[in-house]
Amino acid sequence: MSRTPHRNGRGLFLGAVLGAVVGYFAGRALGNPAMGIVLGLLAGAALLYRVNPGRRDRR
């Protein structure tokens, strides 16, 4: 069974957290921080889901 090295759960979580923080500030500047959090969370998670932040097994 082969694993795809460019998709992982850690990138998904990191993208969701960073996207929500950036989205909050962008949404606050535009007048609606709640919508900014939601859109930032989705965009950040989708972007960093495909990024591999590091090796899982340290040998």
C-alpha positions as YAML, in Angstrom:
chain: A
units: angstrom
residues:
- id: 1
  name: MET
  ca: [0.00, 0.00, 0.00]
- id: 2
  name: SER
  ca: [1.53, 3.31, -1.01]
- id: 3
  name: ARG
  ca: [1.02, 6.52, 0.89]
- id: 4
  name: THR
  ca: [0.75, 9.90, -0.74]
- id: 5
  name: PRO
  ca: [3.42, 12.04, 0.95]
- id: 6
  name: HIS
  ca: [1.75, 15.35, 0.09]
- id: 7
  name: ARG
  ca: [-1.40, 14.93, 2.17]
- id: 8
  name: ASN
  ca: [-1.58, 14.77, 5.94]
- id: 9
  name: GLY
  ca: [-3.66, 15.60, 8.97]
- id: 10
  name: ARG
  ca: [-1.06, 17.83, 10.63]
- id: 11
  name: GLY
  ca: [-1.08, 20.16, 7.64]
- id: 12
  name: LEU
  ca: [-4.86, 20.22, 7.72]
- id: 13
  name: PHE
  ca: [-4.91, 21.21, 11.39]
- id: 14
  name: LEU
  ca: [-2.14, 23.79, 11.04]
- id: 15
  name: GLY
  ca: [-3.84, 25.32, 8.01]
- id: 16
  name: ALA
  ca: [-7.16, 25.53, 9.83]
- id: 17
  name: VAL
  ca: [-5.64, 27.30, 12.83]
- id: 18
  name: LEU
  ca: [-3.49, 29.72, 10.85]
- id: 19
  name: GLY
  ca: [-6.27, 30.39, 8.36]
- id: 20
  name: ALA
  ca: [-8.73, 31.17, 11.14]
- id: 21
  name: VAL
  ca: [-6.34, 33.64, 12.77]
- id: 22
  name: VAL
  ca: [-5.53, 35.42, 9.51]
- id: 23
  name: GLY
  ca: [-9.20, 35.31, 8.50]
- id: 24
  name: TYR
  ca: [-10.23, 36.91, 11.78]
- id: 25
  name: PHE
  ca: [-8.01, 39.92, 11.22]
- id: 26
  name: ALA
  ca: [-8.94, 40.21, 7.55]
- id: 27
  name: GLY
  ca: [-12.63, 39.91, 8.38]
- id: 28
  name: ARG
  ca: [-12.31, 42.41, 11.20]
- id: 29
  name: ALA
  ca: [-10.81, 44.92, 8.79]
- id: 30
  name: LEU
  ca: [-13.70, 44.34, 6.37]
- id: 31
  name: GLY
  ca: [-16.37, 44.45, 9.09]
- id: 32
  name: ASN
  ca: [-17.33, 40.80, 9.65]
- id: 33
  name: PRO
  ca: [-14.80, 38.79, 11.69]
- id: 34
  name: ALA
  ca: [-17.00, 35.67, 11.93]
- id: 35
  name: MET
  ca: [-17.20, 35.26, 8.15]
- id: 36
  name: GLY
  ca: [-13.47, 35.94, 7.91]
- id: 37
  name: ILE
  ca: [-12.76, 33.13, 10.38]
- id: 38
  name: VAL
  ca: [-14.87, 30.65, 8.44]
- id: 39
  name: LEU
  ca: [-13.43, 31.54, 5.03]
- id: 40
  name: GLY
  ca: [-9.88, 31.70, 6.39]
- id: 41
  name: LEU
  ca: [-10.28, 28.34, 8.09]
- id: 42
  name: LEU
  ca: [-11.44, 26.69, 4.87]
- id: 43
  name: ALA
  ca: [-8.81, 28.32, 2.68]
- id: 44
  name: GLY
  ca: [-5.93, 27.64, 5.09]
- id: 45
  name: ALA
  ca: [-6.94, 24.02, 5.62]
- id: 46
  name: ALA
  ca: [-7.26, 23.41, 1.90]
- id: 47
  name: LEU
  ca: [-3.86, 24.96, 1.22]
- id: 48
  name: LEU
  ca: [-1.83, 23.28, 3.92]
- id: 49
  name: TYR
  ca: [-3.54, 19.89, 3.54]
- id: 50
  name: ARG
  ca: [-1.27, 19.26, 0.57]
- id: 51
  name: VAL
  ca: [1.90, 20.47, 2.29]
- id: 52
  name: ASN
  ca: [4.05, 18.01, 4.19]
- id: 53
  name: PRO
  ca: [5.30, 19.82, 7.35]
- id: 54
  name: GLY
  ca: [7.86, 17.17, 8.23]
- id: 55
  name: ARG
  ca: [8.60, 13.50, 8.60]
- id: 56
  name: ARG
  ca: [6.29, 11.58, 10.87]
- id: 57
  name: ASP
  ca: [8.79, 8.90, 11.84]
- id: 58
  name: ARG
  ca: [12.10, 10.15, 13.20]
- id: 59
  name: ARG
  ca: [14.68, 7.40, 12.89]
...
